[in-house]
Amino acid sequence: MKGFHSISCSCGIPYIGEMGRFINQRIHKHVADIRHNRSHSSDLVEHVANSKHHVCIENSQVIARVDRFHHRKLREAIEIEKHSINLNPDDGWKLRRSWILALSS
C-alpha cells in the first residue's frame, strides 16, 4: 500500500515522507541510499551525511496507508504541520490557516 512514514534520527528529529510506491520499498531505498552515501536522493540521507547522526530505521513507523494521490498529499501536509520540526522541508501542499488552527486546538 502507498502512504507515508516516519523515520527517527538519533537527534530526535523525525523525517516524515510520502511515497507513491510501496512503503517498505521506500524504506529499503532510504537504507541503501544511506549505506552508499547518496545524499542527493532525499533530505533524510543528506542530514545523515552532513551530521553523521544515526537513523533508527528499525523504529520507522507507517503513519498512514493512503492510496489516492490527493488524499495522501493532504494527509502528509497535516502530519508535517503537526511535527513542525522535521527533516522534510516539503514545499508541497500548504494548509489553510483555519486547518492549522484546528490542528493546534
Residue pairs with C-beta under 8 A, 6 or more apart in sequence:
1 22
1 23
1 65
1 67
2 19
2 20
2 21
2 22
2 23
2 65
2 66
2 67
2 72
3 18
3 19
3 23
3 62
3 63
3 64
3 65
3 66
3 67
3 72
4 16
4 17
4 18
4 19
4 23
4 62
4 63
4 64
4 66
4 72
4 75
4 76
4 79
5 16
5 17
5 19
5 23
5 26
5 27
5 60
5 61
5 62
5 63
6 14
6 15
6 16
6 17
6 60
6 61
6 63
6 79
6 83
7 14
7 15
7 17
7 27
7 30
7 44
7 55
7 56
7 57
7 59
7 60
8 14
8 15
8 55
8 56
8 59
8 60
9 15
9 44
9 47
9 48
9 51
9 53
9 54
9 55
9 56
9 87
10 53
10 54
10 55
10 56
11 51
11 53
13 47
13 85
13 86
13 87
14 83
14 86
14 87
15 42
15 43
15 44
15 47
15 55
15 86
15 87
15 88
16 63
16 76
16 79
16 80
16 83
16 86
16 87
16 88
17 26
17 42
17 44
17 88
18 72
18 73
18 75
18 76
18 90
18 92
19 25
19 26
20 69
20 72
23 62
23 65
27 57
27 60
29 41
30 42
30 44
30 45
30 55
30 57
31 57
32 38
33 41
33 42
33 45
34 44
34 45
34 48
34 55
37 45
37 49
38 45
39 45
39 46
39 48
39 49
39 50
40 46
43 87
43 88
43 89
44 55
44 87
44 88
47 53
47 87
48 54
48 55
63 75
63 79
64 75
64 79
66 72
66 75
73 92
73 93
74 93
76 90
76 92
76 93
77 90
77 92
77 93
77 94
77 95
78 95
78 99
78 103
80 86
80 88
80 90
81 95
81 99
81 100
81 103
82 103
95 103
